[in-house]
Amino acid sequence: MSEKFDPEDMPILDLDLSNTKRFEASRFLDSPETIAAFLAEAMKANDAQILMHALGEVAKARGVNQFAQDAGVNRESLYKTLKGGDKTRFATVQKLMLALGVELTVKPLEKMPAT
């Protein structure tokens, strides 16, 4: 009997990674649960560039051509989207998420950010 996956049940580690070298996250993104947890952590940064980088790692893990095909975009458009920037369309990000079998969700913040 399989239990439904809940990302909230995953342990969150508070690690200092400031003295580490870059690594290829795509090598470790080998299951839908791992991909969902990776993207959820990227979303917590509230930075579009970080999310686009995370999606790029997922694209490498999945295979760029296959990922683009699954999302219904051409490879060049995928690369342009993953490059990020302020003009990245939400509809495109939504297509990418759906192609991965994950969804964007909304929940209240535990603490409001300082303005």
C-alpha positions in Angstrom: 0.0 0.0 0.0 1.6 3.3 -1.1 1.2 6.5 0.8 0.7 9.8 -1.0 3.9 11.9 -1.2 3.7 15.1 0.8 6.7 17.5 0.4 5.9 18.9 3.8 7.1 15.6 5.3 10.6 15.9 3.9 13.3 17.0 6.3 14.7 20.5 5.7 18.4 20.8 6.4 19.8 24.2 7.3 23.3 23.9 5.7 26.0 26.4 5.2 27.0 25.9 1.6 29.1 29.0 1.2 32.4 27.2 1.0 31.3 24.5 -1.4 31.9 24.1 -5.1 29.2 24.0 -7.7 27.9 20.5 -8.5 25.6 19.1 -11.1 22.3 18.7 -9.3 20.9 17.0 -12.4 22.9 13.9 -11.4 20.7 13.5 -8.3 17.3 14.3 -9.7 16.2 10.8 -10.4 12.7 10.6 -9.1 9.5 12.8 -9.2 9.8 13.2 -5.4 13.4 14.4 -5.6 12.5 16.8 -8.4 9.6 18.2 -6.5 11.6 18.7 -3.3 14.4 20.4 -5.4 12.0 22.8 -7.1 10.2 23.5 -3.8 13.5 24.6 -2.2 14.3 26.8 -5.2 10.9 28.4 -4.9 11.7 29.3 -1.3 14.4 31.7 -2.4 11.7 34.0 -4.0 14.1 34.6 -6.9 13.1 33.9 -10.5 16.7 33.3 -11.5 17.2 30.5 -8.9 14.0 28.9 -10.1 15.0 29.0 -13.7 18.4 27.5 -12.8 16.7 24.7 -10.9 14.4 24.1 -13.9 17.6 23.9 -16.0 19.0 21.3 -13.8 15.8 19.3 -14.1 15.9 19.7 -17.9 19.4 18.2 -17.9 18.3 15.4 -15.7 15.3 14.6 -17.9 17.0 15.3 -21.2 16.5 18.7 -22.8 14.9 17.5 -26.0 12.5 15.2 -24.2 11.6 17.9 -21.6 11.0 20.5 -24.3 8.8 18.0 -26.2 6.8 17.1 -23.0 6.3 20.8 -22.3 5.1 21.5 -25.8 7.9 24.0 -26.5 10.8 23.9 -28.9 14.3 23.5 -27.6 15.4 27.0 -28.4 12.4 28.4 -26.5 13.2 26.2 -23.6 16.8 27.5 -23.5 15.6 31.1 -23.7 13.1 30.5 -20.9 15.7 28.8 -18.7 18.0 31.7 -19.2 15.5 33.6 -17.1 14.9 37.3 -16.9 12.0 39.5 -16.0 10.1 38.7 -19.2 9.7 34.9 -18.6 6.1 34.2 -19.1 4.2 32.5 -16.3 2.3 30.4 -18.8 5.6 28.9 -20.0 6.8 28.2 -16.5 3.4 26.5 -15.9 3.9 24.3 -19.0 7.3 23.3 -17.7 5.9 22.4 -14.3 3.1 20.4 -15.8 5.5 18.5 -18.1 7.4 17.5 -14.9 4.2 16.3 -13.2 4.5 18.9 -10.4 2.3 21.8 -9.5 2.9 25.2 -8.0 1.0 25.6 -4.8 0.3 28.4 -2.4 0.4 28.4 1.3 0.5 31.2 3.9 3.9 32.4 5.1 4.8 31.5 8.7 6.3 35.0 9.0 5.7 38.0 6.7 8.9 39.3 5.1 10.1 42.7 6.2 9.2 45.4 3.8 
